[in-house]
Amino acid sequence: MTLVLGLDFGGTKLAAGLVDLTNGAVLARRSMPTPVAGGARASLDAMLAMARELIDSASAPVQGVGISFGGPVAADGRTARLSMHVAGWENLPLAARVEAALGLPAIVANDGDAAALAEFHFGAGRGVHHLLYLTVSTGIGGGIIIDGQLYRGERAWAGEVGHQVLKPDGPPCPCGRNGCLEALASGLSIARETRLRLRGLEGAFSVLSTIPPDSLTAHQVAEAAAAGDALARAVWNEAMEWLGIGIASAANLLNPGRVVLGGGLTRAGAMLFDPVRHVVMHRAMDPELTVVPAALGDDVGILGGAALLRES
């Protein structure tokens, strides 16, 4: 047994887990909502408190700390560049802070990279040499595994699949550009496009017109589409078309053995996977490419942190 800590800094949730690195078993876990109002310091303090609880409960010495961070991470694997959701993370030496507080070696990767490693070692990516992973949720992130190793790129910007520009005159993206995959197929983009269409004539015939626009979510759009609502189905199908195009484009560049999709939108099941697979089948050069759901669920961030230590 090799015990490590996996820490997951998310925009809405903090999670920590004690993991047996030999088999990916999460032996104990803690979680709490991210204290957004307190900034980076409050998040770090809360996470360290959970980490200390887990260390104290461990049946053997903990060997290290792997950190999945919800934002860009510098190429050194130690520094958080920024968070899109919580203030104060700009160029923060996260690994050094954790090492000083816990007395254990630490390593950091962004959440897409960490999730890719977790699925490769412990989940739906087992059995291939090259893997493309996408988180399809509020935004769209990703990670790339080449020859069994995480590929970060020259300056650690690799895997930003959600920021492929597919439609240059398309809607704005949170990254500041226009027409990114994230601006066309993420949870936020689905909700935004639905709100826009509800203002038109077709909105009068949609069940979604009864929902206050500011509270409309992609999950509600998916439910309405599944129930046959024409407006919701049109928005959903268009988003899935773009998602398939983005996946096929990335796959044609990387030729992964498998594409793994995780994140909240994948809970739509066949309503997401069927149209995406159809588009990928017609647009990807590799006729044997498969697109499969992620296997690790809510533990993917914890296991992603742990997998970083397995790689290092």
Number of C-alpha atoms within 10 A of each C-alpha: 9 15 24 29 31 31 30 29 24 20 18 13 14 23 24 29 28 27 26 19 21 11 11 21 15 20 12 14 19 16 15 14 13 23 18 16 10 13 16 21 15 15 24 19 13 18 22 18 14 19 25 14 13 21 18 11 11 16 9 12 11 18 14 19 27 29 32 30 29 24 21 22 28 20 17 13 19 21 23 24 18 20 21 12 15 22 14 14 21 15 15 17 16 21 22 17 16 23 15 11 14 16 12 16 15 25 23 29 29 30 28 29 33 32 33 32 32 29 24 29 20 20 21 22 26 15 12 15 15 21 29 27 33 26 25 22 19 19 22 25 27 25 26 29 24 16 11 16 15 22 17 21 11 8 10 18 15 15 25 20 24 26 22 19 19 19 14 12 11 15 17 16 20 13 12 7 15 21 18 28 30 34 31 31 30 27 24 21 23 26 25 20 19 24 20 11 16 19 12 9 9 12 19 14 12 17 18 21 16 10 12 9 16 9 8 19 19 24 16 15 23 25 16 19 20 15 12 13 17 17 21 28 18 12 22 24 18 15 25 24 19 22 26 27 20 27 26 25 19 18 22 14 10 15 19 22 20 23 24 23 24 27 20 18 21 17 16 13 10 11 18 20 19 12 18 23 23 13 20 24 18 13 18 21 15 16 10 9 18 14 20 16 20 24 17 18 12 12 19 28 34 31 36 35 34 32 29 25 21 17 11 8
